[in-house]
Amino acid sequence: MTPINPLKQQQSQRMGELAKIARQRYLDAGGDPQRSANGDEWLTDAEKQEYLTLARQIFAEEYIDNYLKRNGTWRERLAAMKQTNRRSSESF
């Protein structure tokens, strides 16, 4: 097992803090507690930039590329899910 890098652990914790900030702002604005907050909407530009910088430092570019090749982006997965739902509703 790979030993935990203390710097990456701190960076990961900071990303979690930024996500919590976005969630709290979302909830404070009357957001649905059952849904997740959109970081693009609830983080400042500086916070978004920090989050993206941390993500790039924690996750190797190759890892991200491989993940996207295997799983696609969230938009691609959502489109596929909608297509599947459309097909199943047409069959009834």
N, C-alpha and C positions, 0 to 999 in steps of 0.2 A: 504494500500500500504506500502511496506517495505521502511523504510528510507534509503537513500543512505549513504553507508559507505565511508567516505572521503579517507581512505587508498585504498580501492578497486577502487575508482574513479581515484586516482593518478596512481595506477597500470595499470588501463585500458588506461589512457592517454599515459603512457609510451609504452604500447603495440602498440598503434596507431602511436607513433613516430617511433618505430622500423619498422613498416609496411611502413611508408612513406620513411624511409631511403632505404629500399629494393626496393621500387618502383622507387625512384630517381636514384639509381644505375642501375636498369634495363633500364630505359629510357636513361640514360647517355651512356649506352653501345649499344644504337641503338635499344632497344626493341620496340615492337609494342605498341603504346599508347592505343590501343583498348583492349589489353589483360592485365591480372594481372601478377604481378611479383611473382616468386617462391621464398619464403623466404629462402628455403634451399640453393638456388643457390646464392642469393644476400646479405645474411647476413654473418658476420664473425661467427666463432664457438662460441665466447663469446656472441655475440648478439643473436644467436639462443638459447643458453642455458638460457640467461636472459629472452627471450620471453617465452620459455617453463616453466620456473620457475614462471613467472608472471601468466601465464595461469592456472597453477596448484593452485596458491594461490587464484585467482579470482573465478574459477569455481570448485565447489566441485566434487570430484571423482565420487560420485553417480550421479550427474547431467550429467557428461560426459558419464558415462556408460549407463544411460537411453537414452540419445540422440543417441548414437551409436546403441543401441538395436532397437530403433524406426526407425532410418533413415539409418543405415549402414555407413560405411566409404565412403569417396569420391570415392575410387577405386571401391567399390561394386556398388555404384550408377552409375558410369561411365560404368561399365561392363553391368549392367542391361539396361542402355540407348542404348548401342551399340547393345545388343541382340534384343531389341525392334525395332530399326532401321533396323536391318538385316531381321527380320521377315516381316516388312512392305514392304521392297524392294523386298522380294521374292514373295509376294502375287501379285505383278503387272506383 
